Amino acid sequence: MSNMKSYSSGILKLEPTRVWRAYKGGKLLEEWHSAPNPQDGNFPEEWVASAISARNPGRETIPEEGLSRVSMPSGGPLLKDLIEQDPLSFLGREHFEKYGCNMAVLVKLIDSLSRLIIQVHPDKEFAKSVLSSDYGKTEAWYIIGGRQIDGQDPYVLIGFKPGMTKETWRTLFEKQDIEGMLNALNKLSVKPGDVYLIEGGVPHAIGAGCFLIEIQEPTDYTLRVERKTQQGIVFPDEHCHQGSGFDKMFDCFHYDCYTEAEVIKRWRLTPKLLSRDQSAEHWALIDSEATELFEMQKVTVRQGFTQTMDGRYCIAVIAEGKGNIGSGDNKFDVCRGDLLFIPACLDTIYFEASGKPLEVILCFPPK
C-alpha cells in the first residue's frame, strides 16, 4: 500500500494510449504531440486516463488496448490497477461509495481523416435493460482543431431532421441507403472552441477533418447502422447491434426531430466565464446545468493559476503552450500533448506558464 500511496500523493503524467478504430485519422494528433513523421492510420484515437478496454472486432486478444499507463522510463503501472488498489486516494470517498472503482467517465482525443460511421449510443435506460450496463454513453465534444478534407471544412452530424420515423430509419438501414441516412441527419460545420453535447439515443457521426476532445460515460457501446466503413471494413452483426439484436437496436434511437437551428440551441453549449484576471482565465465548457454526467473546464494561464479541488479526481489535457504543474512540493514541466491524472486526495493544484499562454482542459466525473 505504501507504494500505491506514493503514486497517489502527486499528479501523475500518463503515457499516450492510442486505440485502433475502423476509421482513419491520427495525423493531427501526432502533429499535436510533435511527432517527427505524423501520419494517418487506423489509430485515430487516444484514450486519456482510461480504465476501460476498447471493444474492437478481431482484436479481442489485446485485452489491455485502451488502458492508460503511468509514464515512467521503464514502463509504469496501469492506472486501472492503481485505482483498484487504493480507490479512496485516487477517486475520493464519495465517488467510491457511489461508483466503486469505476471512474464514471472516459476521455478521448479524436482526429478523423474519414467520417465516422453513423451511430448511436445507449441512454441509461436502454443500457440497463438491454445491455445490462449501469452506464449509457452520453458524450460531449470540445473542438480543438481540424483540417479541410477534399476541400470540405470539418463538420459533425447530429440528430434526425424533421419527418424521420422508426420505420423509415429501419428501411434505410435494411437497404443500406447510406446517402439517405446521411441526408436524414443535421450537418453542422465546426470550429475550434465549439462544444456539443450528444445525449444517449441521439444519432450522430463525427465528420472528416475534426480534431476534438471527447468526454463520455465509461463504456464503448456503439450501435452502428452502416454495415461497413468507407475503407471497406465490414462489421459483423454483433458489432452493429452490440448484442441487442436488430429489433432492439432500433429502440435505442430517439426519434425526436430537429432543425439545424434547434440542434444548435439544444446541444451546442455556450462556455461560461468563471474567473478572469491578468494571470489567467477560467471557463466552464460543460457544467452541471448541461448534464449531471461529467464536467469540462478550460484554463488559459498567462502567468499562474491555482485551483482548489473539491474532492473529485481530475483528468487534465495540456492543449497548448508549456509551463509547469504542481501540488505541494510535487512539480514538473508540461507542454502541449501532455496527459495528466490528478488524484482526488489533492487539495490544490497550480499551473505556471512559460512564454506563451498555457491552455489546459480539465475533465471531471459527476459530482
Wavefront OBJ file of the C-alpha trace (Angstrom):
o trace
v 0.000 0.000 0.000
v 2.858 2.393 0.698
v 3.877 2.152 -2.955
v 0.296 2.989 -4.004
v 0.339 5.967 -1.647
v 3.487 7.268 -3.346
v 1.627 7.278 -6.668
v -1.483 8.955 -5.236
v 0.454 11.648 -3.367
v 1.040 13.711 -6.503
v -0.082 14.415 -10.063
v 0.565 11.537 -12.475
v 1.820 12.004 -16.026
v 0.376 9.361 -18.363
v 1.610 7.585 -21.468
v -0.336 8.331 -24.667
v -2.756 5.411 -25.259
v -3.533 5.025 -28.953
v -6.509 2.860 -29.869
v -7.324 1.031 -33.116
v -10.587 2.037 -34.778
v -12.313 1.142 -38.045
v -11.877 4.656 -39.460
v -8.708 6.531 -40.475
v -7.018 9.505 -38.846
v -4.393 10.473 -36.292
v -2.080 12.796 -38.239
v -3.195 15.935 -36.364
v -2.903 14.011 -33.121
v 0.714 13.153 -33.923
v 1.459 16.742 -35.007
v -0.042 17.915 -31.709
v 2.407 15.590 -29.916
v 5.252 16.989 -32.093
v 5.933 13.528 -33.530
v 8.735 13.527 -36.155
v 6.751 11.967 -39.031
v 2.997 12.410 -38.415
v 0.761 10.121 -40.452
v -2.841 8.987 -40.684
v -3.693 5.365 -39.992
v -6.088 3.139 -38.050
v -5.124 4.609 -34.661
v -7.078 7.892 -34.820
v -7.970 7.955 -31.101
v -6.014 8.478 -27.910
v -7.708 7.480 -24.666
v -6.805 9.590 -21.648
v -6.613 8.270 -18.070
v -8.616 5.271 -19.241
v -9.557 2.258 -17.119
v -11.782 0.941 -19.955
v -10.714 -1.653 -22.525
v -11.565 -0.952 -26.167
v -14.106 -3.143 -27.986
v -12.792 -3.812 -31.496
v -13.769 -6.635 -33.864
v -10.883 -9.060 -34.330
v -8.760 -7.514 -31.574
v -10.219 -9.365 -28.596
v -6.774 -10.876 -27.940
v -5.459 -7.431 -26.909
v -7.218 -7.018 -23.529
v -5.144 -4.001 -22.469
v -5.963 -1.927 -25.571
v -7.353 1.369 -24.338
v -5.956 1.130 -20.801
v -3.727 4.017 -19.652
v -0.310 3.640 -18.024
v 1.657 5.977 -15.789
v 4.582 7.474 -17.703
v 7.876 6.059 -16.419
v 11.175 5.268 -18.205
v 10.816 1.540 -17.561
v 7.063 1.417 -18.226
v 4.680 2.417 -15.483
v 1.743 0.560 -13.946
v -1.760 0.604 -15.375
v -3.837 3.419 -13.903
v -6.684 0.887 -13.502
v -4.518 -1.257 -11.196
v -3.510 1.712 -9.049
v -7.132 2.791 -8.654
v -8.309 -0.692 -7.690
v -5.602 -0.949 -5.007
v -6.254 2.473 -3.459
v -9.618 3.812 -4.705
v -10.166 6.290 -1.849
v -6.969 8.219 -2.592
v -7.357 8.175 -6.357
v -11.119 8.590 -6.792
v -12.297 10.054 -3.464
v -14.555 8.580 -0.802
v -17.853 9.972 -2.120
v -17.090 8.781 -5.639
v -16.101 5.321 -4.399
v -19.245 4.977 -2.287
v -21.409 5.717 -5.342
v -19.457 4.193 -8.240
v -16.955 1.789 -6.678
v -13.698 1.631 -8.651
v -15.406 2.765 -11.867
v -14.119 6.196 -12.903
v -17.613 7.055 -14.285
v -16.114 8.946 -17.271
v -13.818 8.278 -20.215
v -11.857 10.995 -22.045
v -10.589 10.632 -25.624
v -8.748 12.665 -28.241
v -10.108 12.018 -31.746
v -8.674 13.062 -35.131
v -10.802 11.965 -38.079
v -9.348 11.806 -41.583
v -12.503 9.975 -42.674
v -16.083 10.359 -41.483
v -17.059 8.051 -38.669
v -19.959 5.749 -39.450
v -23.484 6.831 -38.478
v -24.101 5.548 -34.981
v -25.999 5.853 -31.735
v -25.027 5.218 -28.134
v -27.422 3.894 -25.497
v -29.057 6.087 -22.896
v -29.003 4.773 -19.316
v -32.401 3.084 -19.599
v -31.510 1.130 -22.761
v -28.054 0.311 -21.388
v -29.508 -1.096 -18.176
v -32.459 -3.031 -19.630
v -30.889 -4.345 -22.855
v -27.100 -4.328 -22.370
v -27.020 -4.968 -18.583
v -24.761 -1.929 -18.132
v -25.002 0.684 -15.387
v -23.753 3.274 -17.876
v -25.045 4.522 -21.198
v -22.828 6.605 -23.429
v -23.857 10.234 -23.403
v -20.830 12.191 -24.617
v -19.661 15.711 -25.402
v -17.162 17.133 -27.884
v -14.815 20.101 -27.481
v -13.341 21.041 -30.859
v -9.624 21.871 -30.543
v -8.686 21.942 -34.222
v -9.322 20.460 -37.626
v -8.422 20.389 -41.300
v -10.074 20.535 -44.679
v -10.590 17.143 -46.315
v -11.189 17.191 -50.093
v -11.928 20.904 -49.832
v -14.587 20.449 -47.142
v -14.400 22.109 -43.714
v -14.721 19.964 -40.552
v -18.316 19.025 -39.720
v -20.468 16.834 -37.497
v -23.829 15.125 -37.978
v -26.314 15.360 -35.086
v -29.985 14.434 -34.699
v -32.755 13.498 -37.101
v -34.160 16.142 -39.417
v -37.940 16.668 -39.251
v -40.013 13.791 -40.624
v -37.981 10.769 -39.529
v -39.757 7.718 -38.081
v -38.549 4.396 -36.718
v -39.984 2.565 -39.721
v -38.306 4.883 -42.246
v -34.968 4.656 -40.421
v -35.107 0.846 -40.367
v -35.918 0.762 -44.078
v -32.895 2.976 -44.846
v -30.766 0.579 -42.784
v -32.094 -2.575 -44.482
v -31.441 -1.067 -47.914
v -28.065 0.259 -46.681
v -29.079 3.574 -48.254
v -26.091 5.493 -46.872
v -26.914 8.682 -48.786
v -30.456 8.545 -47.415
v -29.184 8.100 -43.869
v -26.695 10.953 -44.211
v -29.403 13.237 -45.599
v -31.633 12.353 -42.636
v -29.206 13.963 -40.170
v -28.371 17.618 -39.498
v -24.914 18.589 -40.799
v -23.094 21.361 -38.932
v -19.715 22.941 -39.639
v -17.498 23.154 -36.544
v -14.601 25.349 -35.487
v -12.137 25.387 -32.563
v -13.896 26.269 -29.313
v -17.262 24.718 -30.232
v -18.791 22.417 -27.605
v -21.551 19.890 -28.377
v -23.421 17.570 -26.028
v -24.546 14.263 -27.613
v -27.099 12.576 -25.409
v -27.614 8.811 -25.452
v -30.166 7.889 -28.132
v -29.256 10.764 -30.490
v -27.965 9.598 -33.917
v -24.694 11.224 -34.870
v -21.335 10.972 -36.604
v -18.083 12.905 -36.357
v -17.300 14.123 -39.864
v -13.993 14.168 -41.696
v -11.391 16.689 -40.533
v -12.362 17.032 -36.857
v -9.797 17.165 -34.040
v -11.548 17.114 -30.688
v -11.594 16.100 -27.042
v -14.465 13.791 -26.154
v -15.725 13.186 -22.637
v -18.291 10.438 -22.131
v -19.816 7.877 -19.859
v -17.356 4.993 -19.369
v -18.496 2.426 -21.955
v -17.551 1.574 -25.518
v -21.079 0.668 -26.676
v -21.597 1.895 -30.234
v -24.610 0.721 -32.264
v -23.918 1.101 -35.972
v -26.326 1.466 -38.892
v -23.654 1.287 -41.597
v -22.619 -2.311 -42.235
v -19.150 -1.332 -43.438
v -16.737 1.592 -43.259
v -15.650 3.826 -46.123
v -12.428 1.768 -46.195
v -14.454 -1.420 -46.739
v -14.162 -2.932 -43.243
v -17.332 -4.992 -42.716
v -18.919 -5.103 -39.259
v -20.299 -8.440 -38.015
v -23.936 -8.256 -36.861
v -22.811 -8.303 -33.221
v -20.762 -5.146 -33.736
v -23.752 -3.361 -35.272
v -26.287 -4.143 -32.542
v -23.840 -4.833 -29.641
v -25.715 -7.978 -28.656
v -29.137 -6.333 -28.501
v -30.375 -7.852 -31.789
v -31.552 -5.763 -34.737
v -35.145 -5.444 -33.477
v -33.994 -3.935 -30.189
v -31.298 -1.838 -31.861
v -33.872 0.494 -33.375
v -35.375 1.076 -29.919
v -32.034 2.645 -28.925
v -32.619 5.644 -31.216
v -34.622 8.655 -30.044
v -36.885 9.675 -32.930
v -37.321 13.301 -31.848
v -36.641 15.508 -34.866
v -34.864 18.859 -35.063
v -33.982 21.588 -37.499
v -30.353 22.702 -37.620
v -31.226 25.781 -35.538
v -32.917 23.549 -32.927
v -29.867 21.268 -32.758
v -27.634 24.278 -32.120
v -29.984 25.687 -29.486
v -30.324 22.378 -27.654
v -26.878 20.773 -27.922
v -24.254 23.429 -28.713
v -23.133 24.664 -25.319
v -22.022 28.211 -24.536
v -18.873 28.360 -22.354
v -19.320 30.281 -19.086
v -16.608 32.528 -17.682
v -15.786 31.535 -14.096
v -12.914 33.963 -13.423
v -10.569 36.298 -15.269
v -7.578 38.394 -14.238
v -4.198 39.276 -15.697
v -2.813 35.867 -14.702
v -5.454 33.515 -16.098
v -8.943 32.892 -17.460
v -11.100 30.025 -16.200
v -14.091 28.767 -18.227
v -16.779 26.138 -17.688
v -17.190 24.367 -21.046
v -19.653 21.754 -19.727
v -21.265 22.259 -16.328
v -23.890 20.509 -14.217
v -26.664 22.543 -15.870
v -25.822 20.869 -19.201
v -25.503 17.349 -17.789
v -25.007 15.652 -14.430
v -22.746 13.005 -16.002
v -19.442 14.923 -16.291
v -17.875 18.383 -16.383
v -15.225 20.039 -18.524
v -13.357 23.287 -17.862
v -10.686 25.281 -19.687
v -7.929 27.300 -18.042
v -5.836 29.718 -20.102
v -2.798 30.549 -17.961
v -0.805 33.655 -18.874
v 1.213 33.739 -15.627
v -0.116 31.470 -12.885
v -3.335 29.832 -11.745
v -4.262 27.899 -8.611
v -7.308 25.639 -8.461
v -8.853 24.425 -5.223
v -10.044 20.863 -5.738
v -13.428 19.639 -4.477
v -12.670 16.049 -3.517
v -13.034 14.731 -7.072
v -10.265 13.420 -9.263
v -9.450 15.329 -12.461
v -8.094 14.432 -15.893
v -6.013 17.230 -17.460
v -5.019 17.641 -21.115
v -2.376 20.240 -21.993
v -3.894 21.607 -25.198
v -1.391 24.405 -25.960
v 1.769 26.027 -24.632
v 4.222 24.899 -21.987
v 4.973 25.552 -18.342
v 4.668 23.528 -15.170
v 2.039 21.981 -12.933
v 2.276 21.137 -9.285
v 0.657 20.290 -5.990
v 2.558 20.914 -2.799
v 6.207 20.021 -3.439
v 5.337 17.817 -6.415
v 6.054 19.936 -9.511
v 7.117 19.119 -13.075
v 7.289 20.616 -16.553
v 4.456 20.156 -19.024
v 3.911 21.005 -22.683
v 1.278 20.578 -25.387
v 0.189 16.963 -25.636
v 0.861 16.007 -22.023
v -1.862 13.967 -20.311
v -2.322 14.051 -16.543
v -4.305 12.349 -13.792
v -4.903 14.409 -10.629
v -5.904 12.174 -7.666
v -8.909 13.150 -5.557
v -6.802 13.368 -2.392
v -5.004 16.525 -3.571
v -6.373 19.778 -2.119
v -4.987 22.268 -4.637
v -3.115 22.278 -7.936
v -1.307 25.140 -9.632
v -0.157 25.944 -13.146
v 2.548 28.327 -14.321
v 3.004 29.344 -17.952
v 6.374 29.629 -19.667
v 6.332 32.040 -22.583
v 3.048 31.925 -24.480
v -0.185 31.035 -22.610
v -0.682 27.528 -21.284
v -4.090 26.105 -22.194
v -5.359 23.247 -20.027
v -8.573 21.243 -20.408
v -9.829 19.827 -17.087
v -12.261 16.890 -17.143
v -14.239 15.846 -14.060
v -16.511 12.910 -13.147
v -20.041 13.508 -11.842
v -20.348 15.414 -8.568
l 1 2 3 4 5 6 7 8 9 10 11 12 13 14 15 16 17 18 19 20 21 22 23 24 25 26 27 28 29 30 31 32 33 34 35 36 37 38 39 40 41 42 43 44 45 46 47 48 49 50 51 52 53 54 55 56 57 58 59 60 61 62 63 64 65 66 67 68 69 70 71 72 73 74 75 76 77 78 79 80 81 82 83 84 85 86 87 88 89 90 91 92 93 94 95 96 97 98 99 100 101 102 103 104 105 106 107 108 109 110 111 112 113 114 115 116 117 118 119 120 121 122 123 124 125 126 127 128 129 130 131 132 133 134 135 136 137 138 139 140 141 142 143 144 145 146 147 148 149 150 151 152 153 154 155 156 157 158 159 160 161 162 163 164 165 166 167 168 169 170 171 172 173 174 175 176 177 178 179 180 181 182 183 184 185 186 187 188 189 190 191 192 193 194 195 196 197 198 199 200 201 202 203 204 205 206 207 208 209 210 211 212 213 214 215 216 217 218 219 220 221 222 223 224 225 226 227 228 229 230 231 232 233 234 235 236 237 238 239 240 241 242 243 244 245 246 247 248 249 250 251 252 253 254 255 256 257 258 259 260 261 262 263 264 265 266 267 268 269 270 271 272 273 274 275 276 277 278 279 280 281 282 283 284 285 286 287 288 289 290 291 292 293 294 295 296 297 298 299 300 301 302 303 304 305 306 307 308 309 310 311 312 313 314 315 316 317 318 319 320 321 322 323 324 325 326 327 328 329 330 331 332 333 334 335 336 337 338 339 340 341 342 343 344 345 346 347 348 349 350 351 352 353 354 355 356 357 358 359 360 361 362 363 364 365 366 367
